Amino acid sequence: MTEGIHWPRSHPGGTVFKGGRWITMDPSDRIVEGEMFVVDGRIEQFGPKVSAPEGTPIVDLTGRWMTPGFIQGHVHLGQTLFRGLGEDRRLLDWLSGVIWPLEAAHDDESAYWSAVVGGAEAMRAGTTSMLDIGLVHGMNGLFRGLIDLGVRARTGKLLMDRGDGVPPALLGEPDRILAESHELARHWDGVDNGRIGYAVCPRFVFSCTPALWEGAVAQARGGNWPLHTHAFETREEQEAVRAVEHRSELDTLRDVGALTVPLKVAHGVWVDDPTAERLGGAGAAVIHCPASNLKLGSGVADLERLKRHGVRVGIGCDGSPCNNFLDPLGEMRLAALLQKWRHGPDRFTARDALSLATREGALAIDAEDRIGSLEVGKRADFVVFDLERVHSLCADAVDPYTRIVFGADRTNIESVYIEGRAVVDRGQIPGFEDKEIMARGREALHAVLARAGRFESTTRPAKMTP
């Protein structure tokens, strides 16, 4: 691990960001041409012209487009090192044959570099905030990686105490597991001026006993932390829950009290109308992970159904082994295309897709008072786009939401700001060198593989012919 990067707060006297066009994603969907004055990480003034003290630093964004920073509501940064090692499998086989044995071999060093490799990739693609689901081992390293990157994030110890095919190293007694989770929360929640937060993370219904679930719910309620889990992902999962619990996944979540705390459900593919109604009534959120759901053959979530019943909906890239990219722009585009396939080409617009990663994404993780739109009083988290390289002969006539969601990619992102400071500047992350990130990530992967010993990877060397 590094010695620790001490990120400065934004310029003490404030910074003016001048020029350009700002896609605010505020309740009125304004597009503002003008200036933003940021003081102590928050938007102090915003409009055609701001008033700042003489000598205030100015960043010229003329000719650029800005959006709020992208919010990923479900990621597995601890799986980044395993990209490409679990191809062509269904979910439960993918977990037991590849992912669980590798996760069991993590330590703080490997988790640190897994977080840095994955977090850097996500940030270069415009991500400013993440809800990560953590690891069983290596959480101190993962937290340190998030802090050193400068990203806004919540995560927590991944909770598991049962399951066929689960390595014993991932399991433990509920009281011990919950005590470890509480200690991590005590140490890390709210650090770095509140940029890093805790989440309580039971993995699945079928990997946690009712006792562990009830303890996790109590911990989430006591700390006012989100309860982050996977649910309604595959048909196989539904059958596995019934086999273990003799009741549906929704009934299990209800009976352990999970619907009484801020519940964040990754996937939500197999949600029917009655289930959506119950989730919406409980104020739960579903984080849509379209690429992962397609790659694992899980299905396509019906976002219109979820929203019709009042379920909060965000978006996330899930993990590198089942995506394989941590690119929210690609996820937005795919989400829009899949909903058009479901409901027709006139449904789910580019603006709807961008909202999943901004305004609605913030609501899904209970952060709408701080991020998700560009408004006075909110944190100055934003992405700077150079759209001149998005080829369109009639660019000025094209809806800017369409230009970004359907026309842009990560190469059009020039810089990324969190609380008014550049955490990505022309592809570079201050404090890290690309070559070092990849070299140290490779070393960490080799160490994990050595500790894991043999596991069933579908990755095999290609056959070379003379």
C-alpha positions as semicolon CSV with decimal commas, in nm:
position;residue;x (nm);y (nm);z (nm)
1;M;0,000;0,000;0,000
2;T;0,102;0,362;-0,034
3;E;0,195;0,573;0,266
4;G;-0,141;0,746;0,230
5;I;-0,235;1,041;0,014
6;H;-0,348;1,347;0,205
7;W;-0,602;1,511;-0,023
8;P;-0,631;1,887;0,017
9;R;-0,976;2,032;0,042
10;S;-1,075;2,274;-0,234
11;H;-0,896;2,610;-0,237
12;P;-0,966;2,777;0,101
13;G;-1,083;3,096;-0,066
14;G;-1,294;2,913;-0,319
15;T;-1,262;2,844;-0,691
16;V;-1,454;2,982;-0,986
17;F;-1,531;2,748;-1,273
18;K;-1,591;2,971;-1,571
19;G;-1,767;2,909;-1,899
20;G;-1,908;2,598;-2,057
21;R;-2,256;2,453;-2,036
22;W;-2,378;2,276;-1,724
23;I;-2,637;1,999;-1,745
24;T;-2,768;2,043;-1,392
25;M;-3,010;1,746;-1,357
26;D;-3,195;1,965;-1,106
27;P;-3,575;1,935;-1,066
28;S;-3,625;2,176;-1,359
29;D;-3,364;2,004;-1,577
30;R;-3,192;2,336;-1,642
31;I;-2,894;2,372;-1,870
32;V;-2,692;2,667;-1,746
33;E;-2,435;2,860;-1,949
34;G;-2,213;3,041;-1,705
35;E;-2,009;3,006;-1,390
36;M;-1,990;2,814;-1,065
37;F;-1,828;2,942;-0,745
38;V;-1,722;2,659;-0,513
39;V;-1,626;2,722;-0,149
40;D;-1,517;2,446;0,088
41;G;-1,632;2,179;-0,157
42;R;-1,988;2,313;-0,193
43;I;-2,154;2,515;-0,466
44;E;-2,181;2,866;-0,324
45;Q;-2,306;3,047;-0,638
46;F;-2,417;2,920;-0,976
47;G;-2,548;3,114;-1,273
48;P;-2,458;3,330;-1,574
49;K;-2,217;3,535;-1,359
50;V;-2,088;3,482;-1,006
51;S;-1,929;3,724;-0,762
52;A;-1,608;3,606;-0,600
53;P;-1,330;3,784;-0,410
54;E;-1,049;3,930;-0,618
55;G;-0,772;3,681;-0,673
56;T;-0,996;3,373;-0,652
57;P;-0,850;3,094;-0,871
58;I;-1,035;3,047;-1,200
59;V;-1,070;2,726;-1,401
60;D;-1,171;2,798;-1,761
61;L;-1,417;2,539;-1,899
62;T;-1,517;2,730;-2,211
63;G;-1,635;2,495;-2,484
64;R;-1,695;2,207;-2,245
65;W;-2,010;2,034;-2,119
66;M;-2,048;1,940;-1,754
67;T;-2,277;1,690;-1,582
68;P;-2,311;1,594;-1,218
69;G;-2,063;1,325;-1,113
70;F;-2,185;0,973;-1,181
71;I;-2,312;0,764;-0,891
72;Q;-2,269;0,388;-0,895
73;G;-2,510;0,224;-0,650
74;H;-2,354;-0,123;-0,665
75;V;-1,993;-0,221;-0,727
76;H;-1,752;-0,496;-0,619
77;L;-1,414;-0,322;-0,616
78;G;-1,273;-0,620;-0,430
79;Q;-1,329;-0,833;-0,741
80;T;-1,139;-0,608;-0,982
81;L;-0,827;-0,825;-0,982
82;F;-1,034;-1,124;-1,099
83;R;-1,144;-0,975;-1,432
84;G;-1,165;-1,245;-1,701
85;L;-1,124;-1,539;-1,462
86;G;-1,485;-1,657;-1,448
87;E;-1,617;-1,647;-1,802
88;D;-1,920;-1,833;-1,943
89;R;-2,083;-1,944;-1,617
90;R;-2,416;-1,894;-1,449
91;L;-2,427;-1,703;-1,123
92;L;-2,409;-1,977;-0,861
93;D;-2,146;-2,177;-1,050
94;W;-1,951;-1,855;-1,112
95;L;-1,952;-1,778;-0,739
96;S;-1,865;-2,122;-0,604
97;G;-1,617;-2,217;-0,876
98;V;-1,421;-1,893;-0,908
99;I;-1,521;-1,585;-0,711
100;W;-1,556;-1,724;-0,360
101;P;-1,221;-1,910;-0,358
102;L;-1,046;-1,594;-0,477
103;E;-1,225;-1,363;-0,234
104;A;-1,126;-1,600;0,048
105;A;-0,759;-1,539;-0,041
106;H;-0,771;-1,157;-0,012
107;D;-0,571;-0,968;0,247
108;D;-0,534;-0,594;0,314
109;E;-0,261;-0,549;0,052
110;S;-0,445;-0,723;-0,231
111;A;-0,774;-0,556;-0,137
112;Y;-0,604;-0,216;-0,143
113;W;-0,476;-0,261;-0,497
114;S;-0,801;-0,418;-0,615
115;A;-0,982;-0,105;-0,492
116;V;-0,727;0,126;-0,654
117;V;-0,728;-0,050;-0,993
118;G;-1,109;-0,065;-1,004
119;G;-1,171;0,273;-0,848
120;A;-0,931;0,448;-1,086
121;E;-1,103;0,290;-1,384
122;A;-1,446;0,394;-1,260
123;M;-1,331;0,748;-1,181
124;R;-1,178;0,797;-1,526
125;A;-1,520;0,709;-1,663
126;G;-1,687;0,983;-1,456
127;T;-1,770;0,804;-1,130
128;T;-1,755;1,030;-0,827
129;S;-1,957;0,825;-0,577
130;M;-1,992;0,451;-0,514
131;L;-2,182;0,213;-0,291
132;D;-1,948;-0,087;-0,272
133;I;-2,047;-0,420;-0,118
134;G;-1,711;-0,495;0,037
135;L;-1,521;-0,813;0,117
136;V;-1,503;-1,067;0,399
137;H;-1,124;-1,016;0,432
138;G;-0,910;-0,712;0,355
139;M;-1,159;-0,439;0,441
140;N;-0,901;-0,210;0,603
141;G;-0,703;-0,219;0,279
142;L;-1,014;-0,154;0,071
143;F;-1,109;0,148;0,282
144;R;-0,756;0,283;0,255
145;G;-0,765;0,247;-0,123
146;L;-1,088;0,448;-0,145
147;I;-0,942;0,722;0,074
148;D;-0,621;0,746;-0,130
149;L;-0,814;0,767;-0,457
150;G;-1,020;1,062;-0,332
151;V;-1,353;0,913;-0,439
152;R;-1,677;0,941;-0,241
153;A;-1,781;0,595;-0,122
154;R;-1,961;0,373;0,124
155;T;-1,871;0,011;0,187
156;G;-1,861;-0,246;0,465
157;K;-1,765;-0,598;0,563
158;L;-1,936;-0,861;0,346
159;L;-2,144;-1,083;0,575
160;M;-2,177;-1,460;0,518
161;D;-2,234;-1,751;0,756
162;R;-2,370;-2,035;0,541
163;G;-2,390;-2,174;0,189
164;D;-2,305;-2,482;-0,019
165;G;-1,968;-2,449;-0,187
166;V;-1,860;-2,151;0,023
167;P;-1,498;-2,176;0,143
168;P;-1,486;-2,203;0,524
169;A;-1,258;-1,896;0,531
170;L;-1,555;-1,682;0,421
171;L;-1,786;-1,804;0,698
172;G;-1,811;-1,733;1,068
173;E;-2,045;-1,716;1,363
174;P;-2,297;-1,428;1,344
175;D;-2,184;-1,262;1,670
176;R;-1,819;-1,255;1,562
177;I;-1,897;-1,137;1,210
178;L;-2,120;-0,857;1,335
179;A;-1,860;-0,752;1,594
180;E;-1,599;-0,724;1,318
181;S;-1,842;-0,520;1,110
182;H;-1,912;-0,288;1,404
183;E;-1,541;-0,234;1,465
184;L;-1,482;-0,145;1,100
185;A;-1,771;0,101;1,111
186;R;-1,635;0,258;1,429
187;H;-1,298;0,312;1,264
188;W;-1,395;0,420;0,911
189;D;-1,745;0,568;0,905
190;G;-1,738;0,942;0,842
191;V;-1,364;0,977;0,785
192;D;-1,212;1,231;0,547
193;N;-1,470;1,498;0,622
194;G;-1,755;1,252;0,570
195;R;-1,651;1,147;0,221
196;I;-1,617;0,782;0,333
197;G;-1,910;0,607;0,497
198;Y;-2,018;0,265;0,615
199;A;-2,277;0,022;0,483
200;V;-2,398;-0,309;0,629
201;C;-2,356;-0,576;0,363
202;P;-2,521;-0,920;0,400
203;R;-2,440;-1,092;0,071
204;F;-2,758;-1,285;-0,017
205;V;-3,055;-1,435;0,160
206;F;-2,918;-1,786;0,108
207;S;-2,566;-1,702;0,232
208;C;-2,686;-1,554;0,564
209;T;-2,885;-1,725;0,837
210;P;-3,188;-1,546;0,984
211;A;-2,981;-1,474;1,295
212;L;-2,714;-1,297;1,089
213;W;-2,980;-1,109;0,892
214;E;-3,153;-0,989;1,207
215;G;-2,821;-0,875;1,350
216;A;-2,736;-0,694;1,027
217;V;-3,072;-0,517;1,027
218;A;-3,019;-0,409;1,388
219;Q;-2,671;-0,283;1,304
220;A;-2,799;-0,085;1,005
221;R;-3,075;0,069;1,213
222;G;-2,845;0,152;1,503
223;G;-2,588;0,326;1,284
224;N;-2,837;0,476;1,037
225;W;-2,646;0,292;0,763
226;P;-2,781;0,145;0,441
227;L;-2,840;-0,231;0,418
228;H;-2,674;-0,334;0,091
229;T;-2,742;-0,680;-0,052
230;H;-2,817;-0,885;-0,364
231;A;-3,170;-1,004;-0,432
232;F;-3,410;-1,112;-0,707
233;E;-3,119;-1,168;-0,942
234;T;-3,180;-1,510;-1,104
235;R;-3,438;-1,787;-1,115
236;E;-3,181;-2,018;-0,957
237;E;-3,146;-1,778;-0,666
238;Q;-3,520;-1,777;-0,608
239;E;-3,522;-2,157;-0,600
240;A;-3,219;-2,170;-0,368
241;V;-3,389;-1,937;-0,120
242;R;-3,707;-2,145;-0,117
243;A;-3,505;-2,462;-0,065
244;V;-3,325;-2,313;0,237
245;E;-3,591;-2,088;0,390
246;H;-3,916;-2,259;0,274
247;R;-4,052;-1,916;0,183
248;S;-3,996;-1,658;-0,088
249;E;-3,705;-1,417;-0,093
250;L;-3,938;-1,124;-0,030
251;D;-4,102;-1,297;0,267
252;T;-3,760;-1,378;0,410
253;L;-3,646;-1,017;0,381
254;R;-3,971;-0,904;0,543
255;D;-3,950;-1,153;0,828
256;V;-3,592;-1,057;0,925
257;G;-3,684;-0,687;0,923
258;A;-3,491;-0,585;0,611
259;L;-3,786;-0,381;0,482
260;T;-3,774;-0,156;0,790
261;V;-3,431;-0,002;0,718
262;P;-3,281;0,171;0,407
263;L;-3,260;-0,140;0,184
264;K;-3,042;-0,127;-0,129
265;V;-3,100;-0,427;-0,354
266;A;-2,856;-0,503;-0,633
267;H;-3,013;-0,640;-0,954
268;G;-3,390;-0,677;-0,894
269;V;-3,433;-0,866;-1,221
270;W;-3,705;-1,107;-1,104
271;V;-3,941;-0,859;-0,939
272;D;-4,312;-0,900;-1,014
273;D;-4,579;-0,638;-0,944
274;P;-4,663;-0,752;-0,588
275;T;-4,294;-0,759;-0,496
276;A;-4,235;-0,417;-0,652
277;E;-4,530;-0,280;-0,458
278;R;-4,388;-0,409;-0,129
279;L;-4,040;-0,276;-0,207
280;G;-4,177;0,062;-0,310
281;G;-4,389;0,086;0,002
282;A;-4,083;0,016;0,214
283;G;-3,879;0,290;0,044
284;A;-3,632;0,034;-0,092
285;A;-3,401;0,095;-0,386
286;V;-3,302;-0,138;-0,670
287;I;-2,965;-0,085;-0,834
288;H;-2,982;-0,185;-1,200
289;C;-2,673;-0,367;-1,334
290;P;-2,761;-0,438;-1,699
291;A;-2,427;-0,564;-1,833
292;S;-2,372;-0,802;-1,543
293;N;-2,727;-0,933;-1,567
294;L;-2,683;-1,005;-1,937
295;K;-2,341;-1,165;-1,906
296;L;-2,449;-1,403;-1,630
297;G;-2,772;-1,481;-1,815
298;S;-2,982;-1,344;-1,530
299;G;-3,231;-1,144;-1,739
300;V;-3,339;-0,784;-1,788
301;A;-3,492;-0,582;-1,505
302;D;-3,814;-0,395;-1,587
303;L;-3,737;-0,042;-1,472
304;E;-4,080;0,093;-1,565
305;R;-4,245;-0,163;-1,338
306;L;-4,014;-0,071;-1,050
307;K;-4,072;0,301;-1,090
308;R;-4,447;0,258;-1,130
309;H;-4,457;0,111;-0,780
310;G;-4,237;0,380;-0,628
311;V;-3,914;0,179;-0,608
312;R;-3,607;0,401;-0,617
313;V;-3,379;0,299;-0,904
314;G;-3,007;0,360;-0,950
315;I;-2,739;0,205;-1,167
316;G;-2,409;0,025;-1,113
317;C;-2,145;-0,170;-1,300
318;D;-2,130;-0,454;-1,044
319;G;-1,785;-0,620;-1,063
320;S;-1,512;-0,657;-1,321
321;P;-1,546;-1,037;-1,356
322;C;-1,910;-1,007;-1,467
323;N;-1,916;-0,684;-1,667
324;N;-1,611;-0,653;-1,757
325;F;-1,582;-0,273;-1,741
326;L;-1,649;-0,025;-1,463
327;D;-1,781;0,235;-1,706
328;P;-2,111;0,404;-1,605
329;L;-2,153;0,563;-1,948
330;G;-2,164;0,221;-2,108
331;E;-2,408;0,105;-1,841
332;M;-2,639;0,403;-1,902
333;R;-2,646;0,340;-2,276
334;L;-2,718;-0,031;-2,227
335;A;-2,991;0,042;-1,973
336;A;-3,168;0,273;-2,219
337;L;-3,140;0,028;-2,508
338;L;-3,276;-0,262;-2,303
339;Q;-3,575;-0,062;-2,180
340;K;-3,647;0,045;-2,539
341;W;-3,640;-0,322;-2,634
342;R;-3,885;-0,396;-2,353
343;H;-4,122;-0,104;-2,393
344;G;-4,063;0,056;-2,734
345;P;-3,821;0,307;-2,888
346;D;-4,017;0,606;-2,762
347;R;-3,964;0,502;-2,399
348;F;-3,673;0,555;-2,163
349;T;-3,487;0,849;-2,313
350;A;-3,123;0,948;-2,287
351;R;-3,225;1,192;-2,014
352;D;-3,387;0,906;-1,822
353;A;-3,065;0,706;-1,850
354;L;-2,847;0,995;-1,731
355;S;-3,083;1,045;-1,438
356;L;-3,013;0,690;-1,317
357;A;-2,649;0,783;-1,263
358;T;-2,714;1,131;-1,121
359;R;-3,038;1,258;-0,964
360;E;-3,211;0,921;-0,925
361;G;-2,886;0,749;-0,834
362;A;-2,840;0,991;-0,544
363;L;-3,195;0,926;-0,425
364;A;-3,134;0,551;-0,443
365;I;-2,841;0,573;-0,199
366;D;-3,003;0,841;0,024
367;A;-2,760;1,114;-0,079
368;E;-2,994;1,343;-0,272
369;D;-2,934;1,629;-0,028
370;R;-2,561;1,633;-0,114
371;I;-2,502;1,503;-0,468
372;G;-2,680;1,401;-0,788
373;S;-2,749;1,747;-0,930
374;L;-2,567;2,077;-0,970
375;E;-2,739;2,320;-0,736
376;V;-2,637;2,579;-0,479
377;G;-2,560;2,409;-0,149
378;K;-2,469;2,071;-0,294
379;R;-2,124;1,920;-0,327
380;A;-1,929;2,027;-0,634
381;D;-1,897;1,680;-0,789
382;F;-1,899;1,701;-1,168
383;V;-1,765;1,557;-1,493
384;V;-1,613;1,769;-1,771
385;F;-1,680;1,649;-2,126
386;D;-1,514;1,749;-2,450
387;L;-1,795;1,669;-2,695
388;E;-1,622;1,814;-3,001
389;R;-1,492;1,464;-3,067
390;V;-1,844;1,318;-3,065
391;H;-1,906;1,318;-3,438
392;S;-2,228;1,485;-3,544
393;L;-2,268;1,723;-3,835
394;C;-2,556;1,893;-3,657
395;A;-2,423;1,885;-3,301
396;D;-2,583;2,213;-3,198
397;A;-2,925;2,075;-3,289
398;V;-2,880;1,745;-3,106
399;D;-3,019;1,699;-2,755
400;P;-2,712;1,714;-2,523
401;Y;-2,841;1,418;-2,322
402;T;-2,837;1,214;-2,642
403;R;-2,488;1,334;-2,729
404;I;-2,359;1,212;-2,394
405;V;-2,553;0,887;-2,338
406;F;-2,559;0,760;-2,697
407;G;-2,260;0,939;-2,846
408;A;-1,990;0,982;-2,584
409;D;-1,759;0,739;-2,409
410;R;-1,485;0,761;-2,149
411;T;-1,242;0,912;-2,401
412;N;-1,461;1,223;-2,411
413;I;-1,415;1,282;-2,037
414;E;-1,149;1,545;-1,985
415;S;-1,154;1,574;-1,606
416;V;-1,354;1,476;-1,299
417;Y;-1,405;1,689;-0,988
418;I;-1,509;1,591;-0,636
419;E;-1,582;1,877;-0,397
420;G;-1,428;2,120;-0,642
421;R;-1,089;1,948;-0,677
422;A;-0,971;1,752;-0,978
423;V;-0,948;1,382;-0,893
424;V;-0,900;1,299;-1,263
425;D;-0,710;1,541;-1,486
426;R;-0,683;1,436;-1,852
427;G;-0,699;1,074;-1,751
428;Q;-0,446;1,100;-1,467
429;I;-0,525;1,051;-1,097
430;P;-0,308;1,267;-0,870
431;G;-0,082;1,059;-0,650
432;F;-0,083;0,753;-0,876
433;E;0,108;0,654;-1,186
434;D;-0,073;0,429;-1,433
435;K;0,221;0,192;-1,464
436;E;0,246;0,157;-1,087
437;I;-0,126;0,088;-1,051
438;M;-0,115;-0,192;-1,307
439;A;0,214;-0,339;-1,186
440;R;0,105;-0,344;-0,822
441;G;-0,236;-0,479;-0,919
442;R;-0,068;-0,761;-1,110
443;E;0,152;-0,843;-0,810
444;A;-0,153;-0,847;-0,585
445;L;-0,339;-1,084;-0,819
446;H;-0,045;-1,325;-0,828
447;A;-0,038;-1,325;-0,447
448;V;-0,411;-1,398;-0,430
449;L;-0,378;-1,683;-0,682
450;A;-0,091;-1,832;-0,485
451;R;-0,292;-1,823;-0,163
452;A;-0,606;-1,958;-0,331
453;G;-0,427;-2,257;-0,482
454;R;-0,630;-2,438;-0,744
455;F;-0,970;-2,313;-0,847
456;E;-1,194;-2,378;-1,146
457;S;-1,128;-2,091;-1,386
458;T;-1,270;-2,100;-1,738
459;T;-0,974;-1,897;-1,858
460;R;-0,733;-2,109;-2,058
461;P;-0,434;-2,018;-2,274
462;A;-0,522;-1,973;-2,640
463;K;-0,392;-2,240;-2,874
464;M;-0,125;-2,100;-3,102
465;T;-0,072;-2,243;-3,449
466;P;0,253;-2,211;-3,643
